[in-house]
Amino acid sequence: MSEGTGVVPRFESLFGRSGLHVRDPIEDVQAQLYTDGPVDPTPASTEDFVYPVDTAVSVTATRLRTPFLLNVWVRDMEGNVVAEFTPNNGSVEVPVGSYSLELDSLPMKLYARVDDAGFHVVPGEESVDILLDPDTTVRVGARSFHSQPGRTLTTTSDPRDLMEAVSLFGNAMKTWSPERTFPTLRGHPPLLELDGEPDLPDGAAPPDNGIRLTVPETHEWLYPAVPLAYWLGATVEPGPPALHVDGWRYPLGTAGGYDADTDRRAFEHHVRDVLQFTFQFDCAARGFYDVELDVERRIEASDLSLDVDRLAEVSLAERTRRYLEVGEPLDRLADEIGRPDWRLTADVEPEPSRATTTPFLARDLAVVRCPSDAVLTDAKQAAPANVFTRSAGAGGGPATGDSDSVLTRSSSSSEPVQETTTHEEVIDLPEADSMSQAWVGDGFAVGAAKATTKSYLQRLEKQVEGNSRIEIDVVVNDAEMAEEADVSDIYGTRDHLDFDINLQRDLTTSELADVFERDTDFVHYIGHVDPEGFDCADGHLDAAQIGDVGADTFVLNACSSYGQGQRLVDSGAIAGVVTLKDVINSMATKIGRKIARLLNYGFPIGSATNLIQETMFSGEHYAVVGDSNATVAQSTGGVPNVQKIELDSDGRFRLRIEAFASWDYGIGAMFTPYLDAVDRRYVVPGELGPWTIDSDTLADYLDHGLFPIISAGEFHWSDNVSVSELRSRLKDRRDDN
């Protein structure tokens, strides 16, 4: 049931358990709240909440229970924080009054309102209870994160026309206060459509922020500046590279003191620093939540003359100028307060047609680089010659055919010849100082997801009123690989999401084409891929023969599947995991299971693949095509994260946590590890810690959630490894070294 018109979150009674099921059809995510008895949600007004909600219902309950451990913010009707609950700090008692409760770490904004009531917030082992007076009326409201673009701008590929269009990107921001560092307050920039003549809406004007950004009138200078223009709401104009803030000029690049082998590369470095450090400073200045962030402490401990509390009250232009006049050159701030971790670096071929990707890169606040012809020439020469080569046996050695160690996932792998399965040009781009890297251009870039406008659009064009169940197809097209079919048991092992898992074997070409063409969330293919295509019961299916691909995401766990995967994305898929060369069958089975569990947990496809590359033998043979931020399921407990555990010399454990940005939890979201030693909040993404903890603390921590662990160079899950096992493996590794 829901109130209002249009596409809004929908409330229904839970099936099979007492409580509320909330689904956001725009972002295709869902949440649940459990109650002490059956509830019949009735539409309620959305006007009486402290913060905006799209839809609301009223229920009668004595207890609300969250689906997992999370934070709860309690505010009075003026929006003032009167209580804050975190699971590791014990219970909170709130006296009788009228309150708004905000439930943190859910894939939509969810609020509960109570009037003339008191309550207790109590942590459990894996959930949080809000205990109310008997039969209290509770209004529950939901607001979509809604990261869809509001319009499409028609312009030409001429740099001057593009500047005029990009100047309108900042209008998508929902606020110019420091709170826009929260991903829910950054709207999606409008899409760009290229035509012979510009046709921008009548009366359209850039934000009136007093900020201009001038760059030379070429694509290679403009593209790196687009995310910064969006972030600052800047008007972009031709001219020497500089920011103009209320008449004050701040030169960029070599004129601003940056040094690099070319003026444009110096400009890219400087733009990156302005984007990242103004973002970091605004995170420290935001006041929506009465918490202390790690970045705020680092700024206070530095010699920088920044009063972040006062800065929250001034205009964007004044804040920006203060940040740029901080007293240290921006390129030295990394030593002073640390460089913020960043989700994405995108290398963009500086061609006119690539302009249509810039709204998506701006949305992600990506660091954008445009490699010069000289850099691309060097990158092509430096690329490994055998990235797409199929060989007879593992690592190019001879195939004996009598051992699983050399059994690969190419049905013709016994042929003693080498054969190229794709004509893509291979590029080895410069390394990026970010959690993921994308390539927008022709050819394949080693270590980077290949992104296209089409793959980004696929994500936006998902059917918003589709089935709330997650549909997964597991296809096993070779009996010798049947062992990996148990991934169908991994997908769907989630208490709070509904899955339909279809396991199919030995499909024909037409049957496999039907799987990819029908609307499904994910396809996990296990079998052979040859130069001719997917190996099927009656021949080969080339992805080019498939019509419109309805599958959103996929894993092609077969030899040299890159070419087939790229064609699937070109024909309608959002993203997929592919292989670059032959993969040993036994290792492919292990990797397939690891990928399945990471995706089921809620990791974006790009982050899951990065973890496989880092921790698994042959993991470097796996890559991503399409939008690396795509997910199969929403995260189990908020921000996707991995625990990195080492052993100190005194026998205690050293814990670091790597928190990943995702589609649902973008750059700027808050993350709090549930450890007693943690006395601050952190901004996503980033590597947090370290914390030194004893065995009992670590054991308790492992019992309070399900998450991946990297320890002693090995990959584990918190539910299948003990503290004693971790200690033993870490000691063995230390002794070996």
Disulfide bonds with the S-S distance in Angstrom:
none
